[in-house]
Amino acid sequence: MTHGELFIRILTESSGRSRDFALEVVEEMRSSLNGQDIFDVELSDREAESVLAEVRKEKQLIVQWLLEGYYRALLKIRYPEGRA
C-alpha cells in the first residue's frame, strides 16, 4: 500500500466522505508539494495496518488535521501570492 492509498483510506474511513473526495484531496496536496511526492512511497502491510490502527483511535483529530492541510494547499494553489 502506498502513502497515497493509505491517506485515501484514512480520510474516507475517518470523515465519511467519498473516495472521489479523498482522491481530490490527494491530488490537490500532491500538486502543492513541488516535486516532493511522498504519496507514491510504499508501506509494508504491517506498517499500513499499524498506522490505520493508530488513526482509528483519534479519528476526529486526524480528519481535522488532514482537512486543514487540504484547505491550506488549496489556498496556496489558488492564491499563490497570499491574496485570499
mmCIF file of the N, C-alpha and C atoms, coordinates in Angstrom:
data_MODEL
# 
_entry.id   MODEL 
# 
loop_
_atom_site.group_PDB 
_atom_site.id 
_atom_site.type_symbol 
_atom_site.label_atom_id 
_atom_site.label_alt_id 
_atom_site.label_comp_id 
_atom_site.label_asym_id 
_atom_site.label_entity_id 
_atom_site.label_seq_id 
_atom_site.pdbx_PDB_ins_code 
_atom_site.Cartn_x 
_atom_site.Cartn_y 
_atom_site.Cartn_z 
_atom_site.occupancy 
_atom_site.B_iso_or_equiv 
_atom_site.pdbx_formal_charge 
_atom_site.auth_seq_id 
_atom_site.auth_comp_id 
_atom_site.auth_asym_id 
_atom_site.auth_atom_id 
_atom_site.pdbx_PDB_model_num 
ATOM 1   N N  . MET A 1 1  ? 0.851   -1.166 0.000  1.00 0.00 ? 1  MET A N  1 
ATOM 2   C CA . MET A 1 1  ? 0.000   0.000  0.000  1.00 0.00 ? 1  MET A CA 1 
ATOM 3   C C  . MET A 1 1  ? 0.903   1.237  0.000  1.00 0.00 ? 1  MET A C  1 
ATOM 4   N N  . THR A 1 2  ? 0.553   2.224  -0.814 1.00 0.00 ? 2  THR A N  1 
ATOM 5   C CA . THR A 1 2  ? 1.333   3.462  -0.847 1.00 0.00 ? 2  THR A CA 1 
ATOM 6   C C  . THR A 1 2  ? 0.809   4.444  0.191  1.00 0.00 ? 2  THR A C  1 
ATOM 7   N N  . HIS A 1 3  ? 1.604   5.466  0.457  1.00 0.00 ? 3  HIS A N  1 
ATOM 8   C CA . HIS A 1 3  ? 1.149   6.519  1.371  1.00 0.00 ? 3  HIS A CA 1 
ATOM 9   C C  . HIS A 1 3  ? -0.138  7.145  0.849  1.00 0.00 ? 3  HIS A C  1 
ATOM 10  N N  . GLY A 1 4  ? -0.239  7.328  -0.468 1.00 0.00 ? 4  GLY A N  1 
ATOM 11  C CA . GLY A 1 4  ? -1.444  7.905  -1.059 1.00 0.00 ? 4  GLY A CA 1 
ATOM 12  C C  . GLY A 1 4  ? -2.667  7.033  -0.816 1.00 0.00 ? 4  GLY A C  1 
ATOM 13  N N  . GLU A 1 5  ? -2.525  5.741  -1.034 1.00 0.00 ? 5  GLU A N  1 
ATOM 14  C CA . GLU A 1 5  ? -3.647  4.815  -0.797 1.00 0.00 ? 5  GLU A CA 1 
ATOM 15  C C  . GLU A 1 5  ? -4.042  4.807  0.674  1.00 0.00 ? 5  GLU A C  1 
ATOM 16  N N  . LEU A 1 6  ? -3.032  4.842  1.538  1.00 0.00 ? 6  LEU A N  1 
ATOM 17  C CA . LEU A 1 6  ? -3.301  4.868  2.971  1.00 0.00 ? 6  LEU A CA 1 
ATOM 18  C C  . LEU A 1 6  ? -4.017  6.164  3.353  1.00 0.00 ? 6  LEU A C  1 
ATOM 19  N N  . PHE A 1 7  ? -3.550  7.264  2.833  1.00 0.00 ? 7  PHE A N  1 
ATOM 20  C CA . PHE A 1 7  ? -4.160  8.567  3.102  1.00 0.00 ? 7  PHE A CA 1 
ATOM 21  C C  . PHE A 1 7  ? -5.625  8.574  2.659  1.00 0.00 ? 7  PHE A C  1 
ATOM 22  N N  . ILE A 1 8  ? -5.896  8.052  1.471  1.00 0.00 ? 8  ILE A N  1 
ATOM 23  C CA . ILE A 1 8  ? -7.270  7.986  0.961  1.00 0.00 ? 8  ILE A CA 1 
ATOM 24  C C  . ILE A 1 8  ? -8.129  7.128  1.882  1.00 0.00 ? 8  ILE A C  1 
ATOM 25  N N  . ARG A 1 9  ? -7.610  6.002  2.280  1.00 0.00 ? 9  ARG A N  1 
ATOM 26  C CA . ARG A 1 9  ? -8.375  5.112  3.168  1.00 0.00 ? 9  ARG A CA 1 
ATOM 27  C C  . ARG A 1 9  ? -8.652  5.771  4.518  1.00 0.00 ? 9  ARG A C  1 
ATOM 28  N N  . ILE A 1 10 ? -7.652  6.430  5.070  1.00 0.00 ? 10 ILE A N  1 
ATOM 29  C CA . ILE A 1 10 ? -7.822  7.122  6.350  1.00 0.00 ? 10 ILE A CA 1 
ATOM 30  C C  . ILE A 1 10 ? -8.876  8.216  6.219  1.00 0.00 ? 10 ILE A C  1 
ATOM 31  N N  . LEU A 1 11 ? -8.778  8.998  5.178  1.00 0.00 ? 11 LEU A N  1 
ATOM 32  C CA . LEU A 1 11 ? -9.710  10.111 5.009  1.00 0.00 ? 11 LEU A CA 1 
ATOM 33  C C  . LEU A 1 11 ? -11.140 9.626  4.799  1.00 0.00 ? 11 LEU A C  1 
ATOM 34  N N  . THR A 1 12 ? -11.328 8.596  3.983  1.00 0.00 ? 12 THR A N  1 
ATOM 35  C CA . THR A 1 12 ? -12.689 8.102  3.752  1.00 0.00 ? 12 THR A CA 1 
ATOM 36  C C  . THR A 1 12 ? -13.263 7.450  5.000  1.00 0.00 ? 12 THR A C  1 
ATOM 37  N N  . GLU A 1 13 ? -12.459 6.650  5.701  1.00 0.00 ? 13 GLU A N  1 
ATOM 38  C CA . GLU A 1 13 ? -12.937 5.998  6.924  1.00 0.00 ? 13 GLU A CA 1 
ATOM 39  C C  . GLU A 1 13 ? -13.237 7.007  8.027  1.00 0.00 ? 13 GLU A C  1 
ATOM 40  N N  . SER A 1 14 ? -12.353 7.969  8.183  1.00 0.00 ? 14 SER A N  1 
ATOM 41  C CA . SER A 1 14 ? -12.464 8.899  9.299  1.00 0.00 ? 14 SER A CA 1 
ATOM 42  C C  . SER A 1 14 ? -13.514 9.978  9.094  1.00 0.00 ? 14 SER A C  1 
ATOM 43  N N  . SER A 1 15 ? -13.663 10.416 7.866  1.00 0.00 ? 15 SER A N  1 
ATOM 44  C CA . SER A 1 15 ? -14.559 11.547 7.611  1.00 0.00 ? 15 SER A CA 1 
ATOM 45  C C  . SER A 1 15 ? -15.936 11.137 7.109  1.00 0.00 ? 15 SER A C  1 
ATOM 46  N N  . GLY A 1 16 ? -16.018 9.920  6.544  1.00 0.00 ? 16 GLY A N  1 
ATOM 47  C CA . GLY A 1 16 ? -17.274 9.512  5.932  1.00 0.00 ? 16 GLY A CA 1 
ATOM 48  C C  . GLY A 1 16 ? -17.481 10.122 4.553  1.00 0.00 ? 16 GLY A C  1 
ATOM 49  N N  . ARG A 1 17 ? -16.476 10.841 4.066  1.00 0.00 ? 17 ARG A N  1 
ATOM 50  C CA . ARG A 1 17 ? -16.559 11.454 2.735  1.00 0.00 ? 17 ARG A CA 1 
ATOM 51  C C  . ARG A 1 17 ? -16.288 10.377 1.688  1.00 0.00 ? 17 ARG A C  1 
ATOM 52  N N  . SER A 1 18 ? -16.621 10.697 0.448  1.00 0.00 ? 18 SER A N  1 
ATOM 53  C CA . SER A 1 18 ? -16.473 9.738  -0.647 1.00 0.00 ? 18 SER A CA 1 
ATOM 54  C C  . SER A 1 18 ? -15.008 9.531  -1.024 1.00 0.00 ? 18 SER A C  1 
ATOM 55  N N  . ARG A 1 19 ? -14.762 8.418  -1.691 1.00 0.00 ? 19 ARG A N  1 
ATOM 56  C CA . ARG A 1 19 ? -13.415 8.134  -2.210 1.00 0.00 ? 19 ARG A CA 1 
ATOM 57  C C  . ARG A 1 19 ? -13.017 9.192  -3.233 1.00 0.00 ? 19 ARG A C  1 
ATOM 58  N N  . ASP A 1 20 ? -13.984 9.653  -4.032 1.00 0.00 ? 20 ASP A N  1 
ATOM 59  C CA . ASP A 1 20 ? -13.689 10.701 -5.013 1.00 0.00 ? 20 ASP A CA 1 
ATOM 60  C C  . ASP A 1 20 ? -13.185 11.971 -4.326 1.00 0.00 ? 20 ASP A C  1 
ATOM 61  N N  . PHE A 1 21 ? -13.817 12.330 -3.211 1.00 0.00 ? 21 PHE A N  1 
ATOM 62  C CA . PHE A 1 21 ? -13.361 13.500 -2.465 1.00 0.00 ? 21 PHE A CA 1 
ATOM 63  C C  . PHE A 1 21 ? -11.935 13.274 -1.968 1.00 0.00 ? 21 PHE A C  1 
ATOM 64  N N  . ALA A 1 22 ? -11.665 12.102 -1.405 1.00 0.00 ? 22 ALA A N  1 
ATOM 65  C CA . ALA A 1 22 ? -10.328 11.794 -0.894 1.00 0.00 ? 22 ALA A CA 1 
ATOM 66  C C  . ALA A 1 22 ? -9.295  11.836 -2.023 1.00 0.00 ? 22 ALA A C  1 
ATOM 67  N N  . LEU A 1 23 ? -9.651  11.339 -3.194 1.00 0.00 ? 23 LEU A N  1 
ATOM 68  C CA . LEU A 1 23 ? -8.738  11.404 -4.347 1.00 0.00 ? 23 LEU A CA 1 
ATOM 69  C C  . LEU A 1 23 ? -8.451  12.855 -4.729 1.00 0.00 ? 23 LEU A C  1 
ATOM 70  N N  . GLU A 1 24 ? -9.480  13.695 -4.681 1.00 0.00 ? 24 GLU A N  1 
ATOM 71  C CA . GLU A 1 24 ? -9.304  15.117 -4.988 1.00 0.00 ? 24 GLU A CA 1 
ATOM 72  C C  . GLU A 1 24 ? -8.350  15.759 -3.982 1.00 0.00 ? 24 GLU A C  1 
ATOM 73  N N  . VAL A 1 25 ? -8.508  15.422 -2.711 1.00 0.00 ? 25 VAL A N  1 
ATOM 74  C CA . VAL A 1 25 ? -7.627  15.946 -1.667 1.00 0.00 ? 25 VAL A CA 1 
ATOM 75  C C  . VAL A 1 25 ? -6.185  15.540 -1.946 1.00 0.00 ? 25 VAL A C  1 
ATOM 76  N N  . VAL A 1 26 ? -5.963  14.280 -2.256 1.00 0.00 ? 26 VAL A N  1 
ATOM 77  C CA . VAL A 1 26 ? -4.604  13.800 -2.536 1.00 0.00 ? 26 VAL A CA 1 
ATOM 78  C C  . VAL A 1 26 ? -4.020  14.520 -3.743 1.00 0.00 ? 26 VAL A C  1 
ATOM 79  N N  . GLU A 1 27 ? -4.789  14.683 -4.785 1.00 0.00 ? 27 GLU A N  1 
ATOM 80  C CA . GLU A 1 27 ? -4.276  15.354 -5.989 1.00 0.00 ? 27 GLU A CA 1 
ATOM 81  C C  . GLU A 1 27 ? -3.947  16.818 -5.718 1.00 0.00 ? 27 GLU A C  1 
ATOM 82  N N  . GLU A 1 28 ? -4.788  17.500 -4.956 1.00 0.00 ? 28 GLU A N  1 
ATOM 83  C CA . GLU A 1 28 ? -4.503  18.896 -4.602 1.00 0.00 ? 28 GLU A CA 1 
ATOM 84  C C  . GLU A 1 28 ? -3.245  18.990 -3.758 1.00 0.00 ? 28 GLU A C  1 
ATOM 85  N N  . MET A 1 29 ? -3.117  18.094 -2.793 1.00 0.00 ? 29 MET A N  1 
ATOM 86  C CA . MET A 1 29 ? -1.935  18.114 -1.932 1.00 0.00 ? 29 MET A CA 1 
ATOM 87  C C  . MET A 1 29 ? -0.687  17.740 -2.721 1.00 0.00 ? 29 MET A C  1 
ATOM 88  N N  . ARG A 1 30 ? -0.825  16.770 -3.600 1.00 0.00 ? 30 ARG A N  1 
ATOM 89  C CA . ARG A 1 30 ? 0.303   16.340 -4.437 1.00 0.00 ? 30 ARG A CA 1 
ATOM 90  C C  . ARG A 1 30 ? 0.818   17.517 -5.270 1.00 0.00 ? 30 ARG A C  1 
ATOM 91  N N  . SER A 1 31 ? -0.098  18.298 -5.812 1.00 0.00 ? 31 SER A N  1 
ATOM 92  C CA . SER A 1 31 ? 0.315   19.421 -6.654 1.00 0.00 ? 31 SER A CA 1 
ATOM 93  C C  . SER A 1 31 ? 0.982   20.538 -5.851 1.00 0.00 ? 31 SER A C  1 
ATOM 94  N N  . SER A 1 32 ? 0.752   20.577 -4.544 1.00 0.00 ? 32 SER A N  1 
ATOM 95  C CA . SER A 1 32 ? 1.365   21.627 -3.720 1.00 0.00 ? 32 SER A CA 1 
ATOM 96  C C  . SER A 1 32 ? 2.728   21.219 -3.168 1.00 0.00 ? 32 SER A C  1 
ATOM 97  N N  . LEU A 1 33 ? 3.178   19.994 -3.422 1.00 0.00 ? 33 LEU A N  1 
ATOM 98  C CA . LEU A 1 33 ? 4.428   19.500 -2.848 1.00 0.00 ? 33 LEU A CA 1 
ATOM 99  C C  . LEU A 1 33 ? 5.671   19.858 -3.663 1.00 0.00 ? 33 LEU A C  1 
ATOM 100 N N  . ASN A 1 34 ? 5.491   20.491 -4.809 1.00 0.00 ? 34 ASN A N  1 
ATOM 101 C CA . ASN A 1 34 ? 6.624   20.922 -5.636 1.00 0.00 ? 34 ASN A CA 1 
ATOM 102 C C  . ASN A 1 34 ? 7.634   19.807 -5.902 1.00 0.00 ? 34 ASN A C  1 
ATOM 103 N N  . GLY A 1 35 ? 7.147   18.671 -6.373 1.00 0.00 ? 35 GLY A N  1 
ATOM 104 C CA . GLY A 1 35 ? 8.025   17.579 -6.748 1.00 0.00 ? 35 GLY A CA 1 
ATOM 105 C C  . GLY A 1 35 ? 8.439   16.658 -5.615 1.00 0.00 ? 35 GLY A C  1 
ATOM 106 N N  . GLN A 1 36 ? 8.028   16.934 -4.405 1.00 0.00 ? 36 GLN A N  1 
ATOM 107 C CA . GLN A 1 36 ? 8.370   16.089 -3.259 1.00 0.00 ? 36 GLN A CA 1 
ATOM 108 C C  . GLN A 1 36 ? 7.219   15.127 -3.002 1.00 0.00 ? 36 GLN A C  1 
ATOM 109 N N  . ASP A 1 37 ? 6.983   14.248 -3.926 1.00 0.00 ? 37 ASP A N  1 
ATOM 110 C CA . ASP A 1 37 ? 5.810   13.385 -3.873 1.00 0.00 ? 37 ASP A CA 1 
ATOM 111 C C  . ASP A 1 37 ? 6.018   12.201 -2.937 1.00 0.00 ? 37 ASP A C  1 
ATOM 112 N N  . ILE A 1 38 ? 5.425   12.281 -1.765 1.00 0.00 ? 38 ILE A N  1 
ATOM 113 C CA . ILE A 1 38 ? 5.520   11.204 -0.789 1.00 0.00 ? 38 ILE A CA 1 
ATOM 114 C C  . ILE A 1 38 ? 4.398   10.188 -0.942 1.00 0.00 ? 38 ILE A C  1 
ATOM 115 N N  . PHE A 1 39 ? 3.417   10.516 -1.763 1.00 0.00 ? 39 PHE A N  1 
ATOM 116 C CA . PHE A 1 39 ? 2.240   9.664  -1.877 1.00 0.00 ? 39 PHE A CA 1 
ATOM 117 C C  . PHE A 1 39 ? 2.505   8.344  -2.593 1.00 0.00 ? 39 PHE A C  1 
ATOM 118 N N  . ASP A 1 40 ? 3.598   8.246  -3.339 1.00 0.00 ? 40 ASP A N  1 
ATOM 119 C CA . ASP A 1 40 ? 3.913   7.009  -4.053 1.00 0.00 ? 40 ASP A CA 1 
ATOM 120 C C  . ASP A 1 40 ? 4.849   6.084  -3.270 1.00 0.00 ? 40 ASP A C  1 
ATOM 121 N N  . VAL A 1 41 ? 5.266   6.494  -2.097 1.00 0.00 ? 41 VAL A N  1 
ATOM 122 C CA . VAL A 1 41 ? 6.148   5.675  -1.262 1.00 0.00 ? 41 VAL A CA 1 
ATOM 123 C C  . VAL A 1 41 ? 5.350   4.487  -0.720 1.00 0.00 ? 41 VAL A C  1 
ATOM 124 N N  . GLU A 1 42 ? 5.925   3.296  -0.858 1.00 0.00 ? 42 GLU A N  1 
ATOM 125 C CA . GLU A 1 42 ? 5.261   2.060  -0.423 1.00 0.00 ? 42 GLU A CA 1 
ATOM 126 C C  . GLU A 1 42 ? 5.460   1.802  1.071  1.00 0.00 ? 42 GLU A C  1 
ATOM 127 N N  . LEU A 1 43 ? 4.415   1.293  1.691  1.00 0.00 ? 43 LEU A N  1 
ATOM 128 C CA . LEU A 1 43 ? 4.466   0.818  3.080  1.00 0.00 ? 43 LEU A CA 1 
ATOM 129 C C  . LEU A 1 43 ? 4.223   -0.682 3.072  1.00 0.00 ? 43 LEU A C  1 
ATOM 130 N N  . SER A 1 44 ? 4.833   -1.375 4.014  1.00 0.00 ? 44 SER A N  1 
ATOM 131 C CA . SER A 1 44 ? 4.527   -2.796 4.143  1.00 0.00 ? 44 SER A CA 1 
ATOM 132 C C  . SER A 1 44 ? 3.111   -2.936 4.682  1.00 0.00 ? 44 SER A C  1 
ATOM 133 N N  . ASP A 1 45 ? 2.528   -4.118 4.531  1.00 0.00 ? 45 ASP A N  1 
ATOM 134 C CA . ASP A 1 45 ? 1.182   -4.354 5.070  1.00 0.00 ? 45 ASP A CA 1 
ATOM 135 C C  . ASP A 1 45 ? 1.163   -4.123 6.577  1.00 0.00 ? 45 ASP A C  1 
ATOM 136 N N  . ARG A 1 46 ? 2.220   -4.552 7.223  1.00 0.00 ? 46 ARG A N  1 
ATOM 137 C CA . ARG A 1 46 ? 2.304   -4.394 8.677  1.00 0.00 ? 46 ARG A CA 1 
ATOM 138 C C  . ARG A 1 46 ? 2.335   -2.916 9.076  1.00 0.00 ? 46 ARG A C  1 
ATOM 139 N N  . GLU A 1 47 ? 3.142   -2.127 8.367  1.00 0.00 ? 47 GLU A N  1 
ATOM 140 C CA . GLU A 1 47 ? 3.208   -0.693 8.646  1.00 0.00 ? 47 GLU A CA 1 
ATOM 141 C C  . GLU A 1 47 ? 1.862   -0.018 8.407  1.00 0.00 ? 47 GLU A C  1 
ATOM 142 N N  . ALA A 1 48 ? 1.228   -0.356 7.296  1.00 0.00 ? 48 ALA A N  1 
ATOM 143 C CA . ALA A 1 48 ? -0.063  0.248  6.955  1.00 0.00 ? 48 ALA A CA 1 
ATOM 144 C C  . ALA A 1 48 ? -1.115  -0.086 8.003  1.00 0.00 ? 48 ALA A C  1 
ATOM 145 N N  . GLU A 1 49 ? -1.185  -1.336 8.441  1.00 0.00 ? 49 GLU A N  1 
ATOM 146 C CA . GLU A 1 49 ? -2.163  -1.730 9.453  1.00 0.00 ? 49 GLU A CA 1 
ATOM 147 C C  . GLU A 1 49 ? -1.880  -1.046 10.788 1.00 0.00 ? 49 GLU A C  1 
ATOM 148 N N  . SER A 1 50 ? -0.621  -0.863 11.109 1.00 0.00 ? 50 SER A N  1 
ATOM 149 C CA . SER A 1 50 ? -0.249  -0.172 12.336 1.00 0.00 ? 50 SER A CA 1 
ATOM 150 C C  . SER A 1 50 ? -0.715  1.280  12.305 1.00 0.00 ? 50 SER A C  1 
ATOM 151 N N  . VAL A 1 51 ? -0.479  1.943  11.191 1.00 0.00 ? 51 VAL A N  1 
ATOM 152 C CA . VAL A 1 51 ? -0.918  3.334  11.047 1.00 0.00 ? 51 VAL A CA 1 
ATOM 153 C C  . VAL A 1 51 ? -2.440  3.416  11.128 1.00 0.00 ? 51 VAL A C  1 
ATOM 154 N N  . LEU A 1 52 ? -3.133  2.531  10.426 1.00 0.00 ? 52 LEU A N  1 
ATOM 155 C CA . LEU A 1 52 ? -4.601  2.535  10.464 1.00 0.00 ? 52 LEU A CA 1 
ATOM 156 C C  . LEU A 1 52 ? -5.132  2.319  11.880 1.00 0.00 ? 52 LEU A C  1 
ATOM 157 N N  . ALA A 1 53 ? -4.527  1.423  12.626 1.00 0.00 ? 53 ALA A N  1 
ATOM 158 C CA . ALA A 1 53 ? -4.970  1.160  13.998 1.00 0.00 ? 53 ALA A CA 1 
ATOM 159 C C  . ALA A 1 53 ? -4.821  2.410  14.863 1.00 0.00 ? 53 ALA A C  1 
ATOM 160 N N  . GLU A 1 54 ? -3.715  3.109  14.711 1.00 0.00 ? 54 GLU A N  1 
ATOM 161 C CA . GLU A 1 54 ? -3.490  4.335  15.486 1.00 0.00 ? 54 GLU A CA 1 
ATOM 162 C C  . GLU A 1 54 ? -4.460  5.435  15.077 1.00 0.00 ? 54 GLU A C  1 
ATOM 163 N N  . VAL A 1 55 ? -4.670  5.583  13.790 1.00 0.00 ? 55 VAL A N  1 
ATOM 164 C CA . VAL A 1 55 ? -5.561  6.629  13.289 1.00 0.00 ? 55 VAL A CA 1 
ATOM 165 C C  . VAL A 1 55 ? -6.991  6.391  13.756 1.00 0.00 ? 55 VAL A C  1 
ATOM 166 N N  . ARG A 1 56 ? -7.404  5.165  13.762 1.00 0.00 ? 56 ARG A N  1 
ATOM 167 C CA . ARG A 1 56 ? -8.780  4.848  14.176 1.00 0.00 ? 56 ARG A CA 1 
ATOM 168 C C  . ARG A 1 56 ? -9.049  5.268  15.620 1.00 0.00 ? 56 ARG A C  1 
ATOM 169 N N  . LYS A 1 57 ? -8.003  5.360  16.436 1.00 0.00 ? 57 LYS A N  1 
ATOM 170 C CA . LYS A 1 57 ? -8.165  5.792  17.828 1.00 0.00 ? 57 LYS A CA 1 
ATOM 171 C C  . LYS A 1 57 ? -8.439  7.294  17.934 1.00 0.00 ? 57 LYS A C  1 
ATOM 172 N N  . GLU A 1 58 ? -7.970  8.054  16.955 1.00 0.00 ? 58 GLU A N  1 
ATOM 173 C CA . GLU A 1 58 ? -8.056  9.522  17.003 1.00 0.00 ? 58 GLU A CA 1 
ATOM 174 C C  . GLU A 1 58 ? -8.711  10.082 15.743 1.00 0.00 ? 58 GLU A C  1 
ATOM 175 N N  . LYS A 1 59 ? -9.782  9.473  15.309 1.00 0.00 ? 59 LYS A N  1 
ATOM 176 C CA . LYS A 1 59 ? -10.402 9.845  14.036 1.00 0.00 ? 59 LYS A CA 1 
ATOM 177 C C  . LYS A 1 59 ? -10.671 11.345 13.888 1.00 0.00 ? 59 LYS A C  1 
ATOM 178 N N  . GLN A 1 60 ? -11.351 11.932 14.846 1.00 0.00 ? 60 GLN A N  1 
ATOM 179 C CA . GLN A 1 60 ? -11.777 13.314 14.686 1.00 0.00 ? 60 GLN A CA 1 
ATOM 180 C C  . GLN A 1 60 ? -10.602 14.277 14.558 1.00 0.00 ? 60 GLN A C  1 
ATOM 181 N N  . LEU A 1 61 ? -9.578  14.094 15.380 1.00 0.00 ? 61 LEU A N  1 
ATOM 182 C CA . LEU A 1 61 ? -8.401  14.957 15.295 1.00 0.00 ? 61 LEU A CA 1 
ATOM 183 C C  . LEU A 1 61 ? -7.671  14.774 13.972 1.00 0.00 ? 61 LEU A C  1 
ATOM 184 N N  . ILE A 1 62 ? -7.603  13.540 13.509 1.00 0.00 ? 62 ILE A N  1 
ATOM 185 C CA . ILE A 1 62 ? -6.926  13.259 12.235 1.00 0.00 ? 62 ILE A CA 1 
ATOM 186 C C  . ILE A 1 62 ? -7.666  13.925 11.082 1.00 0.00 ? 62 ILE A C  1 
ATOM 187 N N  . VAL A 1 63 ? -8.977  13.798 11.061 1.00 0.00 ? 63 VAL A N  1 
ATOM 188 C CA . VAL A 1 63 ? -9.770  14.419 9.990  1.00 0.00 ? 63 VAL A CA 1 
ATOM 189 C C  . VAL A 1 63 ? -9.558  15.923 9.996  1.00 0.00 ? 63 VAL A C  1 
ATOM 190 N N  . GLN A 1 64 ? -9.609  16.528 11.163 1.00 0.00 ? 64 GLN A N  1 
ATOM 191 C CA . GLN A 1 64 ? -9.410  17.974 11.263 1.00 0.00 ? 64 GLN A CA 1 
ATOM 192 C C  . GLN A 1 64 ? -8.037  18.358 10.708 1.00 0.00 ? 64 GLN A C  1 
ATOM 193 N N  . TRP A 1 65 ? -7.006  17.616 11.097 1.00 0.00 ? 65 TRP A N  1 
ATOM 194 C CA . TRP A 1 65 ? -5.651  17.903 10.644 1.00 0.00 ? 65 TRP A CA 1 
ATOM 195 C C  . TRP A 1 65 ? -5.524  17.743 9.125  1.00 0.00 ? 65 TRP A C  1 
ATOM 196 N N  . LEU A 1 66 ? -6.080  16.651 8.594  1.00 0.00 ? 66 LEU A N  1 
ATOM 197 C CA . LEU A 1 66 ? -5.992  16.399 7.155  1.00 0.00 ? 66 LEU A CA 1 
ATOM 198 C C  . LEU A 1 66 ? -6.724  17.462 6.353  1.00 0.00 ? 66 LEU A C  1 
ATOM 199 N N  . LEU A 1 67 ? -7.918  17.829 6.796  1.00 0.00 ? 67 LEU A N  1 
ATOM 200 C CA . LEU A 1 67 ? -8.690  18.821 6.061  1.00 0.00 ? 67 LEU A CA 1 
ATOM 201 C C  . LEU A 1 67 ? -8.063  20.209 6.155  1.00 0.00 ? 67 LEU A C  1 
ATOM 202 N N  . GLU A 1 68 ? -7.468  20.545 7.287  1.00 0.00 ? 68 GLU A N  1 
ATOM 203 C CA . GLU A 1 68 ? -6.758  21.824 7.393  1.00 0.00 ? 68 GLU A CA 1 
ATOM 204 C C  . GLU A 1 68 ? -5.614  21.884 6.379  1.00 0.00 ? 68 GLU A C  1 
ATOM 205 N N  . GLY A 1 69 ? -4.874  20.788 6.263  1.00 0.00 ? 69 GLY A N  1 
ATOM 206 C CA . GLY A 1 69 ? -3.789  20.728 5.282  1.00 0.00 ? 69 GLY A CA 1 
ATOM 207 C C  . GLY A 1 69 ? -4.309  20.849 3.860  1.00 0.00 ? 69 GLY A C  1 
ATOM 208 N N  . TYR A 1 70 ? -5.436  20.215 3.588  1.00 0.00 ? 70 TYR A N  1 
ATOM 209 C CA . TYR A 1 70 ? -6.060  20.285 2.264  1.00 0.00 ? 70 TYR A CA 1 
ATOM 210 C C  . TYR A 1 70 ? -6.460  21.721 1.938  1.00 0.00 ? 70 TYR A C  1 
ATOM 211 N N  . TYR A 1 71 ? -7.103  22.386 2.882  1.00 0.00 ? 71 TYR A N  1 
ATOM 212 C CA . TYR A 1 71 ? -7.548  23.755 2.627  1.00 0.00 ? 71 TYR A CA 1 
ATOM 213 C C  . TYR A 1 71 ? -6.363  24.709 2.481  1.00 0.00 ? 71 TYR A C  1 
ATOM 214 N N  . ARG A 1 72 ? -5.292  24.480 3.228  1.00 0.00 ? 72 ARG A N  1 
ATOM 215 C CA . ARG A 1 72 ? -4.085  25.289 3.045  1.00 0.00 ? 72 ARG A CA 1 
ATOM 216 C C  . ARG A 1 72 ? -3.492  25.076 1.659  1.00 0.00 ? 72 ARG A C  1 
ATOM 217 N N  . ALA A 1 73 ? -3.493  23.819 1.217  1.00 0.00 ? 73 ALA A N  1 
ATOM 218 C CA . ALA A 1 73 ? -2.969  23.520 -0.124 1.00 0.00 ? 73 ALA A CA 1 
ATOM 219 C C  . ALA A 1 73 ? -3.811  24.215 -1.187 1.00 0.00 ? 73 ALA A C  1 
ATOM 220 N N  . LEU A 1 74 ? -5.125  24.198 -1.028 1.00 0.00 ? 74 LEU A N  1 
ATOM 221 C CA . LEU A 1 74 ? -5.993  24.880 -1.988 1.00 0.00 ? 74 LEU A CA 1 
ATOM 222 C C  . LEU A 1 74 ? -5.688  26.370 -2.035 1.00 0.00 ? 74 LEU A C  1 
ATOM 223 N N  . LEU A 1 75 ? -5.549  26.986 -0.872 1.00 0.00 ? 75 LEU A N  1 
ATOM 224 C CA . LEU A 1 75 ? -5.243  28.418 -0.832 1.00 0.00 ? 75 LEU A CA 1 
ATOM 225 C C  . LEU A 1 75 ? -3.904  28.712 -1.490 1.00 0.00 ? 75 LEU A C  1 
ATOM 226 N N  . LYS A 1 76 ? -2.915  27.863 -1.240 1.00 0.00 ? 76 LYS A N  1 
ATOM 227 C CA . LYS A 1 76 ? -1.585  28.063 -1.816 1.00 0.00 ? 76 LYS A CA 1 
ATOM 228 C C  . LYS A 1 76 ? -1.631  27.963 -3.346 1.00 0.00 ? 76 LYS A C  1 
ATOM 229 N N  . ILE A 1 77 ? -2.420  27.028 -3.847 1.00 0.00 ? 77 ILE A N  1 
ATOM 230 C CA . ILE A 1 77 ? -2.515  26.823 -5.296 1.00 0.00 ? 77 ILE A CA 1 
ATOM 231 C C  . ILE A 1 77 ? -3.333  27.937 -5.947 1.00 0.00 ? 77 ILE A C  1 
ATOM 232 N N  . ARG A 1 78 ? -4.460  28.260 -5.360 1.00 0.00 ? 78 ARG A N  1 
ATOM 233 C CA . ARG A 1 78 ? -5.374  29.220 -5.972 1.00 0.00 ? 78 ARG A CA 1 
ATOM 234 C C  . ARG A 1 78 ? -4.991  30.672 -5.705 1.00 0.00 ? 78 ARG A C  1 
ATOM 235 N N  . TYR A 1 79 ? -4.267  30.921 -4.626 1.00 0.00 ? 79 TYR A N  1 
ATOM 236 C CA . TYR A 1 79 ? -3.845  32.284 -4.270 1.00 0.00 ? 79 TYR A CA 1 
ATOM 237 C C  . TYR A 1 79 ? -2.368  32.271 -3.893 1.00 0.00 ? 79 TYR A C  1 
ATOM 238 N N  . PRO A 1 80 ? -1.494  32.033 -4.864 1.00 0.00 ? 80 PRO A N  1 
ATOM 239 C CA . PRO A 1 80 ? -0.075  31.845 -4.559 1.00 0.00 ? 80 PRO A CA 1 
ATOM 240 C C  . PRO A 1 80 ? 0.606   33.068 -3.932 1.00 0.00 ? 80 PRO A C  1 
ATOM 241 N N  . GLU A 1 81 ? 0.092   34.267 -4.157 1.00 0.00 ? 81 GLU A N  1 
ATOM 242 C CA . GLU A 1 81 ? 0.702   35.458 -3.571 1.00 0.00 ? 81 GLU A CA 1 
ATOM 243 C C  . GLU A 1 81 ? 0.127   35.782 -2.208 1.00 0.00 ? 81 GLU A C  1 
ATOM 244 N N  . GLY A 1 82 ? -0.752  34.923 -1.671 1.00 0.00 ? 82 GLY A N  1 
ATOM 245 C CA . GLY A 1 82 ? -1.315  35.139 -0.346 1.00 0.00 ? 82 GLY A CA 1 
ATOM 246 C C  . GLY A 1 82 ? -2.491  36.097 -0.316 1.00 0.00 ? 82 GLY A C  1 
ATOM 247 N N  . ARG A 1 83 ? -3.118  36.321 -1.463 1.00 0.00 ? 83 ARG A N  1 
ATOM 248 C CA . ARG A 1 83 ? -4.247  37.262 -1.529 1.00 0.00 ? 83 ARG A CA 1 
ATOM 249 C C  . ARG A 1 83 ? -5.571  36.503 -1.492 1.00 0.00 ? 83 ARG A C  1 
ATOM 250 N N  . ALA A 1 84 ? -5.849  35.824 -0.401 1.00 0.00 ? 84 ALA A N  1 
ATOM 251 C CA . ALA A 1 84 ? -7.087  35.026 -0.270 1.00 0.00 ? 84 ALA A CA 1 
ATOM 252 C C  . ALA A 1 84 ? -8.263  35.910 0.064  1.00 0.00 ? 84 ALA A C  1 
# 
